[in-house]
Amino acid sequence: MGPAKLKTLAASRPDLTGILRLGRNELALVPGIGEKLAADIHRFLHSPALKTAEDEAERQLEQLHRLGGRMATILDADYPSLLREIYDPPPCLFIRGTLPPPDVPGISVVGTRKASTYGRSAASLLAGGLAARGVCIYSGLAYGIDTAAHRAAIEAGGTTVAVLATGVDTVYTDPNGKLWPRILERGALISEEWIGSETDAGKFPKRNRIISGISAGTLVVESALRGGSLNTASSALEQNREVFAVPGSIFSEGSRGTNRLIQEGQAKPVMAVEDVLQEFGPAFAPIG
C-alpha cells in the first residue's frame, strides 16, 4: 500500500489496532481499497508475514532510539500539520533533532546541485534573511543550493530542517559531519525511509514531495530546465502551495528553469526577503 491509501485507511480507523479485526468485506468498503486489495490486506494480517513485519518494525524503532531519534505517525499530534494535508503524506516520519512548533512558518529552499556563485549567494541571502525573521528553512541537504540554504539559516541563528532521501542514519552529502550536526542543534533531520536505507534515483521524487508539502511555499533559487528542484516546484503547485523563483541571467543555463517558472506564471519572482514575507502577510513572519 502506498501513502495515499494508508492515509485513507488510517482515517477510517484512527484506532489502527481495529484494522486487525476487520474482515475482507469491511476492508473493501474503505474508500480507495476495493475487493482485491482488501483480500491482500486480510491475507497479510492473518499470515506469518505479519509477525515478521512487526519484528522488523521493532528493530527499526530500536535503531532509531539508539540514534537519539523518534517517530511521528500521521495520527500523532506533533506530525507536521501542513504535510498531513497533502494527498500522499508519509505514514511515518523518522526524526532526529527537534521539529519547529506548529505555529512557526516555513519555507522550502531548493535548487541545483551545480550552483553558481550567484546561486549560492542568493540562497544564503534569502534563506538567512528569512531565518532571521523567524521562518524555518526546509531543504534536502543536497550539494549546492540546499547546503547553502541550511548553512545560512544556522548562521542567522534560525531553524532549519533537512529532508533526506536516505535513512536518518546516513547523510551521504555530508559524510564528515561538517553541517548535519549543526542542523540537529538548530532543527532536525527527517525521512520516511527506514534506517539503513541507501539512496537511489526513485527516492528523490518521494523526498521532494515532502519538502514542498511540509512548508507554506517553495523557493527555487537556481535551476536548469530539468532537475529535482523543478520537480519539487511541480509538487508544490499540485499541493496548492506558493512557488517562488529567483530570476537569473538569460545567458545562464542554471537559471533557465527558474526564469521559465516566472515566465509561465507558475512562480512569483523574488529579489528580496520582503517579496516572500509580503505574499503571506504579517501573520506569516512579523517584520521588524
PLY file of the C-alpha trace (Angstrom):
ply
format ascii 1.0
element vertex 288
property float x
property float y
property float z
element edge 287
property int vertex1
property int vertex2
end_header
0.00 0.00 0.00
1.20 3.47 -0.86
0.97 6.56 1.35
-2.35 7.77 -0.13
-4.17 4.50 0.60
-2.59 4.25 4.04
-3.86 7.76 4.79
-7.37 6.71 3.76
-7.21 3.52 5.81
-5.89 5.36 8.88
-8.63 7.97 8.57
-11.27 5.25 8.52
-9.91 3.61 11.68
-7.99 6.08 13.89
-7.55 3.19 16.32
-5.24 1.27 14.00
-5.43 -1.92 16.02
-9.08 -2.10 14.94
-7.91 -2.76 11.38
-6.53 -6.12 12.53
-10.07 -7.22 13.35
-11.72 -6.13 10.12
-12.99 -8.74 7.68
-12.41 -8.60 3.94
-15.85 -7.14 3.25
-15.35 -4.37 5.81
-11.94 -3.53 4.39
-13.37 -3.41 0.87
-15.81 -0.69 1.96
-12.97 1.70 2.85
-12.74 4.31 0.03
-9.92 3.52 -2.38
-9.33 -0.03 -1.10
-11.62 -2.27 -3.16
-12.11 -6.02 -3.03
-8.75 -7.16 -4.42
-6.63 -5.02 -2.13
-8.91 -5.85 0.80
-8.26 -9.54 0.18
-4.49 -8.91 0.05
-4.56 -6.92 3.30
-6.68 -9.52 5.08
-4.40 -12.32 3.89
-1.32 -10.48 5.12
-2.84 -9.68 8.52
-3.60 -13.36 9.06
-0.29 -14.80 7.90
3.16 -15.36 9.46
4.34 -12.34 7.43
2.64 -10.05 9.97
4.89 -11.23 12.80
7.95 -10.79 10.57
6.88 -7.24 9.76
6.23 -6.44 13.43
9.68 -7.74 14.40
11.36 -5.65 11.71
9.40 -2.58 12.82
10.62 -3.10 16.38
14.20 -3.33 15.13
13.76 -0.08 13.24
12.50 1.69 16.36
15.37 0.32 18.42
17.90 1.61 15.89
16.15 4.98 15.74
16.19 5.29 19.53
19.90 4.45 19.60
20.42 7.43 17.29
18.51 9.61 19.73
15.61 9.86 17.30
11.88 9.30 17.43
9.00 8.56 15.12
5.89 10.60 14.35
2.97 8.93 12.60
0.25 10.65 10.64
-2.07 10.12 13.62
0.21 11.89 16.12
-0.46 15.43 17.27
3.13 16.50 16.59
3.11 15.33 12.96
3.64 18.42 10.72
0.16 19.76 10.05
0.78 21.03 6.52
2.35 17.73 5.50
-0.68 15.84 6.77
-2.85 17.79 4.31
-1.20 16.55 1.11
-2.65 13.71 -0.95
0.07 11.20 -0.07
1.73 12.15 3.24
4.34 9.77 4.68
2.57 7.47 7.16
5.61 7.70 9.44
8.45 10.17 9.81
11.80 9.23 11.32
13.07 12.30 13.18
16.45 13.21 14.63
16.52 16.56 16.36
13.55 18.81 17.02
10.88 19.92 14.58
9.70 23.53 14.95
6.38 24.13 16.75
3.26 24.12 14.54
2.93 27.91 14.67
6.41 28.51 13.20
6.10 29.38 9.48
8.26 27.51 7.00
9.65 27.97 3.50
11.42 25.32 1.43
14.51 26.48 -0.43
15.73 24.29 -3.29
17.95 24.49 -6.33
20.63 22.92 -8.43
23.48 20.85 -7.03
25.77 22.61 -9.52
25.21 26.01 -8.01
26.98 29.09 -9.33
28.46 31.77 -7.11
25.35 33.82 -7.85
23.06 30.98 -6.85
24.85 30.25 -3.59
24.91 33.94 -2.72
21.19 34.32 -3.45
20.34 31.21 -1.42
22.40 32.45 1.51
20.91 35.94 1.38
17.29 34.79 1.18
17.43 31.74 3.46
19.44 33.63 6.05
17.13 36.64 5.88
14.00 34.51 6.24
15.51 32.50 9.10
16.42 35.71 10.91
12.76 36.76 10.66
11.57 33.55 12.32
10.90 31.38 9.27
12.05 27.74 9.37
14.09 26.79 6.30
13.39 23.35 4.83
15.62 21.78 2.19
17.10 18.47 1.08
20.73 18.77 2.25
21.94 18.17 -1.30
25.10 19.78 -2.63
24.84 23.34 -3.91
21.77 25.44 -3.14
20.37 23.16 -0.41
23.59 23.20 1.59
23.92 26.97 1.22
20.34 27.45 2.49
20.81 25.23 5.55
24.11 26.85 6.45
22.73 30.38 6.08
19.75 29.57 8.31
22.08 28.28 11.03
24.43 31.25 10.78
21.43 33.58 11.08
20.51 31.87 14.35
17.38 30.37 12.83
15.80 26.94 12.46
16.33 24.53 9.59
15.11 21.03 8.74
16.76 18.67 6.26
14.55 16.15 4.46
16.63 13.13 3.43
16.20 10.57 0.65
18.05 8.04 2.81
17.54 6.88 6.37
18.27 9.49 9.04
21.35 7.47 9.94
23.01 8.29 6.61
23.87 11.77 5.33
25.77 10.87 2.18
26.24 14.50 1.15
27.95 15.33 4.43
29.88 12.19 5.45
32.39 14.13 7.56
29.67 15.77 9.61
30.55 19.39 8.86
26.93 20.54 8.65
24.37 17.95 9.77
25.34 18.01 13.48
24.74 21.77 13.41
21.35 21.16 11.82
20.46 18.85 14.71
21.30 21.67 17.12
19.04 24.13 15.27
16.36 21.81 13.90
16.09 18.27 12.59
16.89 15.59 10.06
13.76 13.79 8.85
12.96 10.99 6.41
10.26 8.48 5.56
12.93 5.95 4.57
13.88 3.20 7.00
17.11 3.17 8.97
19.84 1.71 6.80
18.19 2.77 3.53
20.59 3.85 0.83
19.86 6.38 -1.84
18.56 5.61 -5.31
17.01 7.69 -8.07
13.43 6.68 -7.24
13.61 8.09 -3.72
14.28 11.69 -4.70
10.80 12.47 -6.13
9.32 10.97 -2.94
11.61 13.16 -0.84
10.76 16.24 -2.92
7.02 15.95 -2.24
7.81 16.10 1.49
9.99 19.19 1.05
7.20 21.02 -0.77
4.37 19.65 1.36
5.82 20.43 4.77
6.07 24.18 4.18
3.84 27.06 3.12
5.82 27.68 -0.05
8.83 26.64 -2.10
11.55 28.99 -3.27
13.58 27.79 -6.26
16.86 29.68 -6.28
18.68 28.28 -9.31
17.69 25.50 -11.71
18.19 24.35 -15.27
15.21 23.31 -17.37
15.34 19.81 -15.91
16.12 18.77 -12.37
14.89 17.82 -8.95
14.16 21.38 -7.87
11.63 21.81 -10.71
10.12 18.50 -9.61
9.75 20.00 -6.14
8.14 23.12 -7.59
5.71 20.95 -9.54
4.80 19.08 -6.34
4.25 22.39 -4.56
1.83 23.54 -7.27
-0.07 20.24 -7.08
-0.26 20.62 -3.29
-1.68 24.15 -3.63
1.43 25.72 -2.12
3.04 29.00 -3.14
6.02 28.84 -5.51
8.72 31.49 -5.74
11.76 31.72 -8.01
14.88 33.85 -8.17
15.37 35.30 -11.65
18.76 34.84 -13.26
20.75 35.83 -16.29
19.26 34.93 -19.67
22.71 33.62 -20.58
22.87 31.19 -17.66
21.90 27.52 -18.19
21.43 27.27 -14.45
18.73 29.93 -14.42
16.66 28.75 -17.35
14.37 26.72 -15.14
13.68 29.49 -12.66
13.22 32.03 -15.45
10.76 29.67 -17.15
8.74 29.28 -13.94
8.42 33.07 -13.73
7.75 33.48 -17.47
4.90 30.95 -17.39
3.34 32.47 -14.28
4.00 29.40 -12.14
6.27 31.22 -9.70
6.46 34.68 -8.20
9.81 36.42 -8.76
11.85 37.02 -5.63
14.66 39.53 -5.31
14.48 40.21 -1.57
13.21 38.58 1.62
10.30 41.01 1.70
8.97 39.57 -1.59
8.25 36.32 0.27
7.05 37.85 3.54
4.63 40.22 1.83
3.00 37.35 -0.04
1.91 35.73 3.21
1.31 38.85 5.27
2.43 39.81 8.79
0.93 36.68 10.36
3.47 34.57 8.47
6.58 36.24 9.80
6.35 39.52 11.68
8.61 42.12 10.14
10.92 44.01 12.44
0 1
1 2
2 3
3 4
4 5
5 6
6 7
7 8
8 9
9 10
10 11
11 12
12 13
13 14
14 15
15 16
16 17
17 18
18 19
19 20
20 21
21 22
22 23
23 24
24 25
25 26
26 27
27 28
28 29
29 30
30 31
31 32
32 33
33 34
34 35
35 36
36 37
37 38
38 39
39 40
40 41
41 42
42 43
43 44
44 45
45 46
46 47
47 48
48 49
49 50
50 51
51 52
52 53
53 54
54 55
55 56
56 57
57 58
58 59
59 60
60 61
61 62
62 63
63 64
64 65
65 66
66 67
67 68
68 69
69 70
70 71
71 72
72 73
73 74
74 75
75 76
76 77
77 78
78 79
79 80
80 81
81 82
82 83
83 84
84 85
85 86
86 87
87 88
88 89
89 90
90 91
91 92
92 93
93 94
94 95
95 96
96 97
97 98
98 99
99 100
100 101
101 102
102 103
103 104
104 105
105 106
106 107
107 108
108 109
109 110
110 111
111 112
112 113
113 114
114 115
115 116
116 117
117 118
118 119
119 120
120 121
121 122
122 123
123 124
124 125
125 126
126 127
127 128
128 129
129 130
130 131
131 132
132 133
133 134
134 135
135 136
136 137
137 138
138 139
139 140
140 141
141 142
142 143
143 144
144 145
145 146
146 147
147 148
148 149
149 150
150 151
151 152
152 153
153 154
154 155
155 156
156 157
157 158
158 159
159 160
160 161
161 162
162 163
163 164
164 165
165 166
166 167
167 168
168 169
169 170
170 171
171 172
172 173
173 174
174 175
175 176
176 177
177 178
178 179
179 180
180 181
181 182
182 183
183 184
184 185
185 186
186 187
187 188
188 189
189 190
190 191
191 192
192 193
193 194
194 195
195 196
196 197
197 198
198 199
199 200
200 201
201 202
202 203
203 204
204 205
205 206
206 207
207 208
208 209
209 210
210 211
211 212
212 213
213 214
214 215
215 216
216 217
217 218
218 219
219 220
220 221
221 222
222 223
223 224
224 225
225 226
226 227
227 228
228 229
229 230
230 231
231 232
232 233
233 234
234 235
235 236
236 237
237 238
238 239
239 240
240 241
241 242
242 243
243 244
244 245
245 246
246 247
247 248
248 249
249 250
250 251
251 252
252 253
253 254
254 255
255 256
256 257
257 258
258 259
259 260
260 261
261 262
262 263
263 264
264 265
265 266
266 267
267 268
268 269
269 270
270 271
271 272
272 273
273 274
274 275
275 276
276 277
277 278
278 279
279 280
280 281
281 282
282 283
283 284
284 285
285 286
286 287
